[in-house]
């Protein structure tokens, strides 16, 4: 009986430690966030120009890589991170499984419809064209602007 409880406990801890979301970007199975580079840091709350704070987490993703749905649900439409157009000004609103997120810097496969966890939702746009030398990444931001880190 005791070994079974231990196995269940270890399994639960592993699931919680890994976060409930699946892999977001091909080549980054653990959703490793962008560390600091010469253009800033990718963690939630990192300082930005003008005294602003980073309201999401930057998940490392190579330009051109496949981007996957981190959970099952629906695509709620297109979202754009910038007022002016550039090569990476695209993204999606995703809802489901108790989550609502914006995911930026991707060319979506579609802008509406149902998605399954692990399904291809798009391709990483060419970040190096806009921010040469930055660690390429997708930006994941909760709709309510809370910290998404624990879900990664």
N, CA, C and O atoms as a GROMACS GRO file, in nm:
protein
  608
    1UNK      N    1   0.083  -0.120   0.000
    1UNK     CA    2   0.000   0.000   0.000
    1UNK      C    3   0.087   0.126   0.000
    1UNK      O    4   0.062   0.220  -0.076
    2UNK      N    5   0.190   0.128   0.086
    2UNK     CA    6   0.277   0.246   0.094
    2UNK      C    7   0.346   0.275  -0.040
    2UNK      O    8   0.347   0.391  -0.081
    3UNK      N    9   0.405   0.176  -0.109
    3UNK     CA   10   0.470   0.206  -0.237
    3UNK      C   11   0.372   0.265  -0.340
    3UNK      O   12   0.411   0.352  -0.419
    4UNK      N   13   0.248   0.220  -0.339
    4UNK     CA   14   0.149   0.274  -0.432
    4UNK      C   15   0.123   0.421  -0.404
    4UNK      O   16   0.114   0.501  -0.497
    5UNK      N   17   0.110   0.458  -0.275
    5UNK     CA   18   0.090   0.598  -0.238
    5UNK      C   19   0.210   0.682  -0.281
    5UNK      O   20   0.194   0.795  -0.328
    6UNK      N   21   0.328   0.627  -0.262
    6UNK     CA   22   0.448   0.698  -0.301
    6UNK      C   23   0.452   0.721  -0.452
    6UNK      O   24   0.487   0.831  -0.497
    7UNK      N   25   0.418   0.621  -0.529
    7UNK     CA   26   0.417   0.632  -0.676
    7UNK      C   27   0.315   0.738  -0.719
    7UNK      O   28   0.345   0.821  -0.806
    8UNK      N   29   0.197   0.735  -0.660
    8UNK     CA   30   0.094   0.833  -0.693
    8UNK      C   31   0.142   0.974  -0.657
    8UNK      O   32   0.123   1.068  -0.734
    9UNK      N   33   0.202   0.989  -0.540
    9UNK     CA   34   0.253   1.118  -0.496
    9UNK      C   35   0.359   1.171  -0.592
    9UNK      O   36   0.354   1.287  -0.633
   10UNK      N   37   0.454   1.087  -0.629
   10UNK     CA   38   0.561   1.127  -0.722
   10UNK      C   39   0.502   1.166  -0.857
   10UNK      O   40   0.546   1.264  -0.917
   11UNK      N   41   0.405   1.092  -0.905
   11UNK     CA   42   0.341   1.124  -1.033
   11UNK      C   43   0.272   1.260  -1.027
   11UNK      O   44   0.283   1.340  -1.120
   12UNK      N   45   0.201   1.286  -0.917
   12UNK     CA   46   0.132   1.414  -0.902
   12UNK      C   47   0.231   1.530  -0.894
   12UNK      O   48   0.209   1.635  -0.956
   13UNK      N   49   0.338   1.513  -0.819
   13UNK     CA   50   0.439   1.617  -0.809
   13UNK      C   51   0.500   1.644  -0.946
   13UNK      O   52   0.524   1.760  -0.981
   14UNK      N   53   0.526   1.541  -1.024
   14UNK     CA   54   0.584   1.557  -1.157
   14UNK      C   55   0.490   1.635  -1.248
   14UNK      O   56   0.534   1.722  -1.323
   15UNK      N   57   0.362   1.606  -1.242
   15UNK     CA   58   0.264   1.675  -1.325
   15UNK      C   59   0.258   1.822  -1.286
   15UNK      O   60   0.257   1.909  -1.373
   16UNK      N   61   0.252   1.850  -1.156
   16UNK     CA   62   0.243   1.988  -1.109
   16UNK      C   63   0.370   2.064  -1.143
   16UNK      O   64   0.364   2.179  -1.187
   17UNK      N   65   0.485   2.003  -1.124
   17UNK     CA   66   0.612   2.070  -1.152
   17UNK      C   67   0.626   2.103  -1.300
   17UNK      O   68   0.686   2.205  -1.335
   18UNK      N   69   0.573   2.019  -1.386
   18UNK     CA   70   0.585   2.041  -1.530
   18UNK      C   71   0.484   2.142  -1.582
   18UNK      O   72   0.498   2.192  -1.693
   19UNK      N   73   0.382   2.173  -1.503
   19UNK     CA   74   0.276   2.263  -1.548
   19UNK      C   75   0.174   2.187  -1.629
   19UNK      O   76   0.205   2.081  -1.684
   20UNK      N   77   0.052   2.240  -1.638
   20UNK     CA   78  -0.055   2.168  -1.708
   20UNK      C   79  -0.052   2.182  -1.860
   20UNK      O   80  -0.123   2.109  -1.929
   21UNK      N   81   0.027   2.275  -1.913
   21UNK     CA   82   0.027   2.296  -2.057
   21UNK      C   83   0.124   2.203  -2.128
   21UNK      O   84   0.225   2.161  -2.072
   22UNK      N   85   0.091   2.172  -2.251
   22UNK     CA   86   0.179   2.093  -2.334
   22UNK      C   87   0.286   2.179  -2.399
   22UNK      O   88   0.291   2.300  -2.378
   23UNK      N   89   0.370   2.114  -2.477
   23UNK     CA   90   0.478   2.182  -2.548
   23UNK      C   91   0.419   2.290  -2.641
   23UNK      O   92   0.324   2.264  -2.715
   24UNK      N   93   0.477   2.408  -2.636
   24UNK     CA   94   0.430   2.520  -2.717
   24UNK      C   95   0.507   2.529  -2.848
   24UNK      O   96   0.448   2.558  -2.953
   25UNK      N   97   0.637   2.506  -2.845
   25UNK     CA   98   0.718   2.522  -2.965
   25UNK      C   99   0.802   2.397  -2.992
   25UNK      O  100   0.863   2.341  -2.901
   26UNK      N  101   0.805   2.355  -3.118
   26UNK     CA  102   0.888   2.241  -3.157
   26UNK      C  103   1.032   2.270  -3.118
   26UNK      O  104   1.083   2.380  -3.141
   27UNK      N  105   1.098   2.171  -3.060
   27UNK     CA  106   1.237   2.187  -3.020
   27UNK      C  107   1.254   2.238  -2.878
   27UNK      O  108   1.366   2.250  -2.829
   28UNK      N  109   1.143   2.269  -2.810
   28UNK     CA  110   1.148   2.318  -2.671
   28UNK      C  111   1.041   2.244  -2.590
   28UNK      O  112   0.942   2.304  -2.548
   29UNK      N  113   1.061   2.112  -2.566
   29UNK     CA  114   0.958   2.030  -2.502
   29UNK      C  115   0.923   2.073  -2.359
   29UNK      O  116   0.815   2.040  -2.310
   30UNK      N  117   1.011   2.144  -2.292
   30UNK     CA  118   0.984   2.185  -2.154
   30UNK      C  119   0.939   2.332  -2.144
   30UNK      O  120   0.932   2.388  -2.035
   31UNK      N  121   0.909   2.393  -2.258
   31UNK     CA  122   0.866   2.534  -2.261
   31UNK      C  123   0.964   2.625  -2.187
   31UNK      O  124   0.924   2.712  -2.110
   32UNK      N  125   1.092   2.602  -2.213
   32UNK     CA  126   1.196   2.682  -2.146
   32UNK      C  127   1.181   2.829  -2.184
   32UNK      O  128   1.175   2.863  -2.302
   33UNK      N  129   1.174   2.916  -2.083
   33UNK     CA  130   1.160   3.059  -2.112
   33UNK      C  131   1.291   3.123  -2.156
   33UNK      O  132   1.400   3.073  -2.125
   34UNK      N  133   1.279   3.232  -2.226
   34UNK     CA  134   1.394   3.311  -2.268
   34UNK      C  135   1.458   3.374  -2.145
   34UNK      O  136   1.390   3.434  -2.062
   35UNK      N  137   1.588   3.360  -2.135
   35UNK     CA  138   1.663   3.427  -2.029
   35UNK      C  139   1.693   3.569  -2.074
   35UNK      O  140   1.640   3.615  -2.175
   36UNK      N  141   1.773   3.637  -2.002
   36UNK     CA  142   1.811   3.773  -2.040
   36UNK      C  143   1.912   3.769  -2.155
   36UNK      O  144   2.003   3.687  -2.156
   37UNK      N  145   1.893   3.858  -2.249
   37UNK     CA  146   1.989   3.877  -2.357
   37UNK      C  147   2.010   4.028  -2.372
   37UNK      O  148   1.961   4.106  -2.291
   38UNK      N  149   2.082   4.069  -2.474
   38UNK     CA  150   2.115   4.212  -2.485
   38UNK      C  151   1.993   4.301  -2.508
   38UNK      O  152   2.003   4.423  -2.496
   39UNK      N  153   1.878   4.241  -2.540
   39UNK     CA  154   1.757   4.319  -2.564
   39UNK      C  155   1.654   4.308  -2.451
   39UNK      O  156   1.543   4.358  -2.463
   40UNK      N  157   1.692   4.243  -2.342
   40UNK     CA  158   1.601   4.233  -2.228
   40UNK      C  159   1.586   4.092  -2.176
   40UNK      O  160   1.661   4.002  -2.214
   41UNK      N  161   1.487   4.073  -2.090
   41UNK     CA  162   1.462   3.943  -2.027
   41UNK      C  163   1.321   3.896  -2.058
   41UNK      O  164   1.231   3.977  -2.082
   42UNK      N  165   1.302   3.765  -2.058
   42UNK     CA  166   1.173   3.708  -2.097
   42UNK      C  167   1.082   3.664  -1.985
   42UNK      O  168   0.974   3.612  -2.012
   43UNK      N  169   1.122   3.682  -1.861
   43UNK     CA  170   1.036   3.636  -1.751
   43UNK      C  171   0.925   3.737  -1.721
   43UNK      O  172   0.934   3.854  -1.756
   44UNK      N  173   0.822   3.689  -1.656
   44UNK     CA  174   0.709   3.774  -1.617
   44UNK      C  175   0.759   3.883  -1.522
   44UNK      O  176   0.835   3.855  -1.428
   45UNK      N  177   0.716   4.006  -1.547
   45UNK     CA  178   0.754   4.118  -1.461
   45UNK      C  179   0.885   4.184  -1.496
   45UNK      O  180   0.924   4.281  -1.432
   46UNK      N  181   0.956   4.134  -1.597
   46UNK     CA  182   1.084   4.194  -1.637
   46UNK      C  183   1.061   4.340  -1.680
   46UNK      O  184   0.959   4.372  -1.739
   47UNK      N  185   1.158   4.427  -1.649
   47UNK     CA  186   1.140   4.568  -1.686
   47UNK      C  187   1.141   4.589  -1.837
   47UNK      O  188   1.213   4.520  -1.911
   48UNK      N  189   1.060   4.686  -1.881
   48UNK     CA  190   1.053   4.726  -2.021
   48UNK      C  191   1.072   4.877  -2.030
   48UNK      O  192   1.068   4.947  -1.928
   49UNK      N  193   1.093   4.926  -2.150
   49UNK     CA  194   1.110   5.070  -2.172
   49UNK      C  195   0.991   5.147  -2.115
   49UNK      O  196   0.877   5.099  -2.116
   50UNK      N  197   1.018   5.265  -2.068
   50UNK     CA  198   0.912   5.351  -2.017
   50UNK      C  199   0.858   5.310  -1.881
   50UNK      O  200   0.750   5.353  -1.842
   51UNK      N  201   0.933   5.225  -1.809
   51UNK     CA  202   0.890   5.183  -1.676
   51UNK      C  203   0.783   5.075  -1.676
   51UNK      O  204   0.731   5.040  -1.570
   52UNK      N  205   0.750   5.023  -1.793
   52UNK     CA  206   0.649   4.916  -1.801
   52UNK      C  207   0.709   4.784  -1.751
   52UNK      O  208   0.830   4.770  -1.738
   53UNK      N  209   0.622   4.689  -1.725
   53UNK     CA  210   0.662   4.553  -1.686
   53UNK      C  211   0.616   4.454  -1.793
   53UNK      O  212   0.511   4.473  -1.856
   54UNK      N  213   0.694   4.351  -1.814
   54UNK     CA  214   0.661   4.243  -1.908
   54UNK      C  215   0.543   4.166  -1.852
   54UNK      O  216   0.552   4.114  -1.740
   55UNK      N  217   0.434   4.156  -1.925
   55UNK     CA  218   0.310   4.097  -1.874
   55UNK      C  219   0.287   3.954  -1.924
   55UNK      O  220   0.174   3.905  -1.923
   56UNK      N  221   0.392   3.888  -1.968
   56UNK     CA  222   0.382   3.751  -2.015
   56UNK      C  223   0.514   3.680  -1.993
   56UNK      O  224   0.601   3.729  -1.920
   57UNK      N  225   0.529   3.566  -2.058
   57UNK     CA  226   0.653   3.490  -2.054
   57UNK      C  227   0.693   3.460  -2.198
   57UNK      O  228   0.609   3.420  -2.279
   58UNK      N  229   0.820   3.480  -2.229
   58UNK     CA  230   0.872   3.451  -2.362
   58UNK      C  231   0.926   3.308  -2.364
   58UNK      O  232   1.024   3.276  -2.297
   59UNK      N  233   0.862   3.222  -2.442
   59UNK     CA  234   0.901   3.082  -2.454
   59UNK      C  235   0.991   3.069  -2.577
   59UNK      O  236   0.951   3.105  -2.688
   60UNK      N  237   1.112   3.019  -2.557
   60UNK     CA  238   1.210   3.006  -2.665
   60UNK      C  239   1.151   2.927  -2.782
   60UNK      O  240   1.090   2.822  -2.764
   61UNK      N  241   1.170   2.983  -2.902
   61UNK     CA  242   1.118   2.920  -3.023
   61UNK      C  243   1.199   2.972  -3.141
   61UNK      O  244   1.211   3.093  -3.160
   62UNK      N  245   1.253   2.883  -3.220
   62UNK     CA  246   1.331   2.926  -3.337
   62UNK      C  247   1.240   2.980  -3.445
   62UNK      O  248   1.129   2.930  -3.465
   63UNK      N  249   1.286   3.081  -3.515
   63UNK     CA  250   1.211   3.134  -3.629
   63UNK      C  251   1.177   3.019  -3.724
   63UNK      O  252   1.264   2.939  -3.759
   64UNK      N  253   1.052   3.011  -3.766
   64UNK     CA  254   1.007   2.907  -3.859
   64UNK      C  255   0.963   2.778  -3.794
   64UNK      O  256   0.915   2.688  -3.863
   65UNK      N  257   0.976   2.765  -3.662
   65UNK     CA  258   0.937   2.642  -3.592
   65UNK      C  259   0.786   2.629  -3.581
   65UNK      O  260   0.713   2.729  -3.583
   66UNK      N  261   0.740   2.506  -3.571
   66UNK     CA  262   0.598   2.478  -3.551
   66UNK      C  263   0.558   2.516  -3.409
   66UNK      O  264   0.631   2.489  -3.313
   67UNK      N  265   0.442   2.579  -3.396
   67UNK     CA  266   0.387   2.619  -3.266
   67UNK      C  267   0.260   2.537  -3.242
   67UNK      O  268   0.177   2.523  -3.331
   68UNK      N  269   0.247   2.483  -3.120
   68UNK     CA  270   0.139   2.393  -3.085
   68UNK      C  271   0.045   2.452  -2.980
   68UNK      O  272   0.084   2.540  -2.903
   69UNK      N  273  -0.078   2.404  -2.980
   69UNK     CA  274  -0.175   2.445  -2.878
   69UNK      C  275  -0.130   2.387  -2.743
   69UNK      O  276  -0.110   2.266  -2.731
   70UNK      N  277  -0.115   2.473  -2.641
   70UNK     CA  278  -0.072   2.423  -2.510
   70UNK      C  279  -0.182   2.352  -2.433
   70UNK      O  280  -0.155   2.282  -2.336
   71UNK      N  281  -0.308   2.371  -2.477
   71UNK     CA  282  -0.424   2.307  -2.413
   71UNK      C  283  -0.535   2.297  -2.516
   71UNK      O  284  -0.528   2.360  -2.622
   72UNK      N  285  -0.637   2.219  -2.486
   72UNK     CA  286  -0.753   2.205  -2.575
   72UNK      C  287  -0.851   2.318  -2.551
   72UNK      O  288  -0.865   2.367  -2.439
   73UNK      N  289  -0.920   2.358  -2.657
   73UNK     CA  290  -1.020   2.464  -2.643
   73UNK      C  291  -1.057   2.522  -2.777
   73UNK      O  292  -1.079   2.449  -2.874
   74UNK      N  293  -1.065   2.655  -2.783
   74UNK     CA  294  -1.104   2.723  -2.906
   74UNK      C  295  -1.009   2.840  -2.934
   74UNK      O  296  -0.951   2.900  -2.844
   75UNK      N  297  -0.997   2.870  -3.062
   75UNK     CA  298  -0.925   2.988  -3.106
   75UNK      C  299  -1.028   3.101  -3.111
   75UNK      O  300  -1.130   3.089  -3.178
   76UNK      N  301  -1.000   3.208  -3.040
   76UNK     CA  302  -1.094   3.319  -3.029
   76UNK      C  303  -1.065   3.433  -3.123
   76UNK      O  304  -1.127   3.539  -3.111
   77UNK      N  305  -0.973   3.416  -3.216
   77UNK     CA  306  -0.946   3.520  -3.314
   77UNK      C  307  -0.802   3.568  -3.312
   77UNK      O  308  -0.720   3.523  -3.232
   78UNK      N  309  -0.775   3.659  -3.402
   78UNK     CA  310  -0.642   3.718  -3.416
   78UNK      C  311  -0.618   3.824  -3.310
   78UNK      O  312  -0.709   3.899  -3.274
   79UNK      N  313  -0.496   3.831  -3.260
   79UNK     CA  314  -0.451   3.939  -3.172
   79UNK      C  315  -0.316   3.987  -3.225
   79UNK      O  316  -0.236   3.908  -3.276
   80UNK      N  317  -0.292   4.116  -3.211
   80UNK     CA  318  -0.168   4.176  -3.258
   80UNK      C  319  -0.100   4.248  -3.142
   80UNK      O  320  -0.164   4.324  -3.070
   81UNK      N  321   0.030   4.224  -3.124
   81UNK     CA  322   0.101   4.288  -3.013
   81UNK      C  323   0.138   4.434  -3.038
   81UNK      O  324   0.165   4.507  -2.943
   82UNK      N  325   0.141   4.478  -3.164
   82UNK     CA  326   0.189   4.612  -3.196
   82UNK      C  327   0.082   4.694  -3.268
   82UNK      O  328  -0.005   4.638  -3.336
   83UNK      N  329   0.089   4.825  -3.253
   83UNK     CA  330  -0.002   4.914  -3.326
   83UNK      C  331   0.040   4.927  -3.471
   83UNK      O  332  -0.045   4.935  -3.561
   84UNK      N  333   0.172   4.928  -3.495
   84UNK     CA  334   0.224   4.937  -3.632
   84UNK      C  335   0.261   4.797  -3.680
   84UNK      O  336   0.305   4.713  -3.602
   85UNK      N  337   0.241   4.773  -3.808
   85UNK     CA  338   0.273   4.642  -3.863
   85UNK      C  339   0.423   4.621  -3.875
   85UNK      O  340   0.499   4.715  -3.900
   86UNK      N  341   0.465   4.498  -3.856
   86UNK     CA  342   0.602   4.454  -3.880
   86UNK      C  343   0.596   4.304  -3.909
   86UNK      O  344   0.487   4.247  -3.914
   87UNK      N  345   0.709   4.241  -3.927
   87UNK     CA  346   0.714   4.100  -3.970
   87UNK      C  347   0.664   4.001  -3.865
   87UNK      O  348   0.641   3.885  -3.897
   88UNK      N  349   0.648   4.045  -3.740
   88UNK     CA  350   0.605   3.951  -3.634
   88UNK      C  351   0.475   3.994  -3.567
   88UNK      O  352   0.441   3.942  -3.460
   89UNK      N  353   0.402   4.085  -3.625
   89UNK     CA  354   0.282   4.141  -3.564
   89UNK      C  355   0.159   4.054  -3.590
   89UNK      O  356   0.070   4.090  -3.667
   90UNK      N  357   0.156   3.938  -3.525
   90UNK     CA  358   0.044   3.847  -3.540
   90UNK      C  359   0.038   3.754  -3.420
   90UNK      O  360   0.138   3.733  -3.351
   91UNK      N  361  -0.078   3.697  -3.397
   91UNK     CA  362  -0.095   3.603  -3.287
   91UNK      C  363  -0.239   3.560  -3.274
   91UNK      O  364  -0.324   3.593  -3.356
   92UNK      N  365  -0.266   3.483  -3.168
   92UNK     CA  366  -0.398   3.426  -3.145
   92UNK      C  367  -0.443   3.443  -3.001
   92UNK      O  368  -0.363   3.456  -2.909
   93UNK      N  369  -0.575   3.443  -2.985
   93UNK     CA  370  -0.639   3.432  -2.855
   93UNK      C  371  -0.684   3.287  -2.843
   93UNK      O  372  -0.758   3.237  -2.928
   94UNK      N  373  -0.641   3.219  -2.737
   94UNK     CA  374  -0.680   3.080  -2.713
   94UNK      C  375  -0.756   3.072  -2.581
   94UNK      O  376  -0.716   3.132  -2.481
   95UNK      N  377  -0.868   2.995  -2.581
   95UNK     CA  378  -0.946   2.974  -2.459
   95UNK      C  379  -0.978   2.826  -2.445
   95UNK      O  380  -1.005   2.756  -2.543
   96UNK      N  381  -0.976   2.780  -2.320
   96UNK     CA  382  -1.016   2.642  -2.294
   96UNK      C  383  -0.945   2.585  -2.174
   96UNK      O  384  -0.844   2.639  -2.128
   97UNK      N  385  -0.998   2.476  -2.123
   97UNK     CA  386  -0.938   2.406  -2.009
   97UNK      C  387  -0.915   2.499  -1.890
   97UNK      O  388  -0.823   2.479  -1.812
   98UNK      N  389  -0.999   2.602  -1.878
   98UNK     CA  390  -0.986   2.698  -1.768
   98UNK      C  391  -0.883   2.807  -1.793
   98UNK      O  392  -0.851   2.882  -1.701
   99UNK      N  393  -0.831   2.818  -1.914
   99UNK     CA  394  -0.728   2.915  -1.947
   99UNK      C  395  -0.775   3.011  -2.056
   99UNK      O  396  -0.863   2.978  -2.135
  100UNK      N  397  -0.716   3.128  -2.058
  100UNK     CA  398  -0.735   3.226  -2.166
  100UNK      C  399  -0.600   3.293  -2.185
  100UNK      O  400  -0.548   3.358  -2.093
  101UNK      N  401  -0.542   3.278  -2.305
  101UNK     CA  402  -0.410   3.336  -2.331
  101UNK      C  403  -0.405   3.405  -2.467
  101UNK      O  404  -0.484   3.376  -2.557
  102UNK      N  405  -0.310   3.496  -2.478
  102UNK     CA  406  -0.268   3.551  -2.606
  102UNK      C  407  -0.132   3.488  -2.634
  102UNK      O  408  -0.048   3.478  -2.545
  103UNK      N  409  -0.112   3.446  -2.756
  103UNK     CA  410   0.018   3.393  -2.796
  103UNK      C  411   0.061   3.471  -2.921
  103UNK      O  412  -0.004   3.465  -3.025
  104UNK      N  413   0.172   3.544  -2.908
  104UNK     CA  414   0.217   3.636  -3.012
  104UNK      C  415   0.337   3.583  -3.090
  104UNK      O  416   0.407   3.492  -3.046
  105UNK      N  417   0.356   3.642  -3.206
  105UNK     CA  418   0.470   3.621  -3.295
  105UNK      C  419   0.459   3.491  -3.374
  105UNK      O  420   0.560   3.427  -3.406
  106UNK      N  421   0.335   3.452  -3.405
  106UNK     CA  422   0.314   3.332  -3.487
  106UNK      C  423   0.227   3.365  -3.608
  106UNK      O  424   0.145   3.456  -3.605
  107UNK      N  425   0.247   3.288  -3.714
  107UNK     CA  426   0.157   3.291  -3.830
  107UNK      C  427   0.060   3.175  -3.810
  107UNK      O  428   0.097   3.059  -3.828
  108UNK      N  429  -0.064   3.205  -3.772
  108UNK     CA  430  -0.160   3.100  -3.740
  108UNK      C  431  -0.202   3.017  -3.862
  108UNK      O  432  -0.201   3.065  -3.975
  109UNK      N  433  -0.237   2.893  -3.835
  109UNK     CA  434  -0.295   2.806  -3.936
  109UNK      C  435  -0.438   2.851  -3.965
  109UNK      O  436  -0.483   2.846  -4.079
  110UNK      N  437  -0.509   2.896  -3.859
  110UNK     CA  438  -0.646   2.946  -3.872
  110UNK      C  439  -0.673   3.042  -3.757
  110UNK      O  440  -0.601   3.044  -3.657
  111UNK      N  441  -0.778   3.123  -3.771
  111UNK     CA  442  -0.812   3.224  -3.671
  111UNK      C  443  -0.937   3.191  -3.590
  111UNK      O  444  -0.973   3.266  -3.500
  112UNK      N  445  -1.003   3.084  -3.621
  112UNK     CA  446  -1.123   3.042  -3.548
  112UNK      C  447  -1.128   2.891  -3.547
  112UNK      O  448  -1.071   2.824  -3.633
  113UNK      N  449  -1.198   2.837  -3.447
  113UNK     CA  450  -1.222   2.693  -3.445
  113UNK      C  451  -1.172   2.625  -3.320
  113UNK      O  452  -1.109   2.687  -3.234
  114UNK      N  453  -1.200   2.498  -3.312
  114UNK     CA  454  -1.159   2.414  -3.200
  114UNK      C  455  -1.013   2.373  -3.217
  114UNK      O  456  -0.963   2.359  -3.329
  115UNK      N  457  -0.947   2.354  -3.104
  115UNK     CA  458  -0.809   2.304  -3.105
  115UNK      C  459  -0.795   2.194  -3.000
  115UNK      O  460  -0.868   2.191  -2.902
  116UNK      N  461  -0.700   2.107  -3.024
  116UNK     CA  462  -0.665   2.002  -2.928
  116UNK      C  463  -0.523   2.029  -2.877
  116UNK      O  464  -0.438   2.077  -2.952
  117UNK      N  465  -0.500   1.998  -2.753
  117UNK     CA  466  -0.365   2.011  -2.695
  117UNK      C  467  -0.267   1.937  -2.784
  117UNK      O  468  -0.288   1.820  -2.817
  118UNK      N  469  -0.160   2.004  -2.824
  118UNK     CA  470  -0.058   1.944  -2.909
  118UNK      C  471  -0.081   1.962  -3.058
  118UNK      O  472   0.005   1.925  -3.138
  119UNK      N  473  -0.195   2.018  -3.097
  119UNK     CA  474  -0.225   2.040  -3.238
  119UNK      C  475  -0.147   2.161  -3.290
  119UNK      O  476  -0.130   2.259  -3.217
  120UNK      N  477  -0.100   2.155  -3.412
  120UNK     CA  478  -0.030   2.268  -3.473
  120UNK      C  479  -0.128   2.385  -3.486
  120UNK      O  480  -0.236   2.371  -3.542
  121UNK      N  481  -0.087   2.502  -3.433
  121UNK     CA  482  -0.169   2.622  -3.446
  121UNK      C  483  -0.102   2.729  -3.532
  121UNK      O  484  -0.165   2.827  -3.570
  122UNK      N  485   0.027   2.709  -3.562
  122UNK     CA  486   0.095   2.808  -3.643
  122UNK      C  487   0.243   2.783  -3.655
  122UNK      O  488   0.294   2.677  -3.621
  123UNK      N  489   0.311   2.886  -3.705
  123UNK     CA  490   0.456   2.882  -3.726
  123UNK      C  491   0.515   3.010  -3.669
  123UNK      O  492   0.458   3.118  -3.684
  124UNK      N  493   0.628   2.997  -3.603
  124UNK     CA  494   0.698   3.112  -3.546
  124UNK      C  495   0.741   3.206  -3.659
  124UNK      O  496   0.801   3.164  -3.758
  125UNK      N  497   0.708   3.334  -3.641
  125UNK     CA  498   0.744   3.435  -3.741
  125UNK      C  499   0.892   3.474  -3.730
  125UNK      O  500   0.957   3.439  -3.631
  126UNK      N  501   0.946   3.546  -3.830
  126UNK     CA  502   1.090   3.577  -3.834
  126UNK      C  503   1.130   3.690  -3.739
  126UNK      O  504   1.149   3.804  -3.782
  127UNK      N  505   1.142   3.659  -3.612
  127UNK     CA  506   1.174   3.758  -3.509
  127UNK      C  507   1.307   3.828  -3.536
  127UNK      O  508   1.323   3.946  -3.506
  128UNK      N  509   1.403   3.756  -3.592
  128UNK     CA  510   1.535   3.815  -3.616
  128UNK      C  511   1.529   3.930  -3.717
  128UNK      O  512   1.620   4.013  -3.719
  129UNK      N  513   1.425   3.937  -3.799
  129UNK     CA  514   1.410   4.049  -3.892
  129UNK      C  515   1.376   4.178  -3.818
  129UNK      O  516   1.410   4.287  -3.863
  130UNK      N  517   1.308   4.164  -3.704
  130UNK     CA  518   1.263   4.281  -3.628
  130UNK      C  519   1.358   4.314  -3.513
  130UNK      O  520   1.389   4.430  -3.490
  131UNK      N  521   1.404   4.210  -3.442
  131UNK     CA  522   1.492   4.228  -3.326
  131UNK      C  523   1.618   4.143  -3.342
  131UNK      O  524   1.633   4.041  -3.275
  132UNK      N  525   1.708   4.184  -3.431
  132UNK     CA  526   1.830   4.108  -3.458
  132UNK      C  527   1.910   4.086  -3.330
  132UNK      O  528   1.941   4.181  -3.258
  133UNK      N  529   1.942   3.959  -3.302
  133UNK     CA  530   2.022   3.924  -3.185
  133UNK      C  531   1.944   3.885  -3.062
  133UNK      O  532   2.002   3.837  -2.965
  134UNK      N  533   1.812   3.904  -3.063
  134UNK     CA  534   1.730   3.862  -2.950
  134UNK      C  535   1.718   3.710  -2.953
  134UNK      O  536   1.733   3.649  -3.059
  135UNK      N  537   1.690   3.648  -2.841
  135UNK     CA  538   1.658   3.506  -2.840
  135UNK      C  539   1.516   3.493  -2.895
  135UNK      O  540   1.421   3.542  -2.833
  136UNK      N  541   1.500   3.429  -3.010
  136UNK     CA  542   1.368   3.417  -3.072
  136UNK      C  543   1.273   3.343  -2.978
  136UNK      O  544   1.312   3.248  -2.909
  137UNK      N  545   1.147   3.388  -2.978
  137UNK     CA  546   1.050   3.334  -2.881
  137UNK      C  547   0.907   3.366  -2.922
  137UNK      O  548   0.882   3.458  -3.000
  138UNK      N  549   0.814   3.289  -2.867
  138UNK     CA  550   0.674   3.327  -2.870
  138UNK      C  551   0.643   3.387  -2.733
  138UNK      O  552   0.697   3.345  -2.631
  139UNK      N  553   0.556   3.485  -2.734
  139UNK     CA  554   0.517   3.552  -2.610
  139UNK      C  555   0.383   3.493  -2.568
  139UNK      O  556   0.288   3.491  -2.647
  140UNK      N  557   0.375   3.445  -2.444
  140UNK     CA  558   0.253   3.386  -2.390
  140UNK      C  559   0.206   3.474  -2.276
  140UNK      O  560   0.279   3.498  -2.179
  141UNK      N  561   0.082   3.523  -2.288
  141UNK     CA  562   0.030   3.619  -2.190
  141UNK      C  563  -0.111   3.579  -2.150
  141UNK      O  564  -0.198   3.561  -2.236
  142UNK      N  565  -0.135   3.565  -2.021
  142UNK     CA  566  -0.271   3.538  -1.974
  142UNK      C  567  -0.361   3.656  -2.007
  142UNK      O  568  -0.317   3.771  -2.003
  143UNK      N  569  -0.486   3.630  -2.040
  143UNK     CA  570  -0.581   3.736  -2.074
  143UNK      C  571  -0.601   3.833  -1.957
  143UNK      O  572  -0.624   3.952  -1.978
  144UNK      N  573  -0.593   3.782  -1.835
  144UNK     CA  574  -0.611   3.869  -1.718
  144UNK      C  575  -0.479   3.931  -1.671
  144UNK      O  576  -0.474   3.994  -1.566
  145UNK      N  577  -0.373   3.912  -1.748
  145UNK     CA  578  -0.239   3.968  -1.724
  145UNK      C  579  -0.170   3.912  -1.600
  145UNK      O  580  -0.071   3.969  -1.555
  146UNK      N  581  -0.220   3.802  -1.545
  146UNK     CA  582  -0.150   3.735  -1.434
  146UNK      C  583  -0.033   3.655  -1.490
  146UNK      O  584  -0.021   3.637  -1.611
  147UNK      N  585   0.052   3.608  -1.402
  147UNK     CA  586   0.176   3.536  -1.439
  147UNK      C  587   0.143   3.395  -1.488
  147UNK      O  588   0.089   3.315  -1.412
  148UNK      N  589   0.176   3.361  -1.615
  148UNK     CA  590   0.150   3.227  -1.668
  148UNK      C  591   0.260   3.124  -1.638
  148UNK      O  592   0.248   3.008  -1.678
  149UNK      N  593   0.366   3.164  -1.569
  149UNK     CA  594   0.485   3.079  -1.553
  149UNK      C  595   0.451   2.940  -1.500
  149UNK      O  596   0.503   2.842  -1.553
  150UNK      N  597   0.368   2.929  -1.399
  150UNK     CA  598   0.342   2.798  -1.337
  150UNK      C  599   0.272   2.701  -1.432
  150UNK      O  600   0.275   2.580  -1.409
  151UNK      N  601   0.209   2.751  -1.536
  151UNK     CA  602   0.141   2.663  -1.632
  151UNK      C  603   0.234   2.608  -1.739
  151UNK      O  604   0.200   2.512  -1.809
  152UNK      N  605   0.351   2.669  -1.752
  152UNK     CA  606   0.446   2.624  -1.854
  152UNK      C  607   0.507   2.491  -1.816
  152UNK      O  608   0.589   2.438  -1.891
   0.00000   0.00000   0.00000
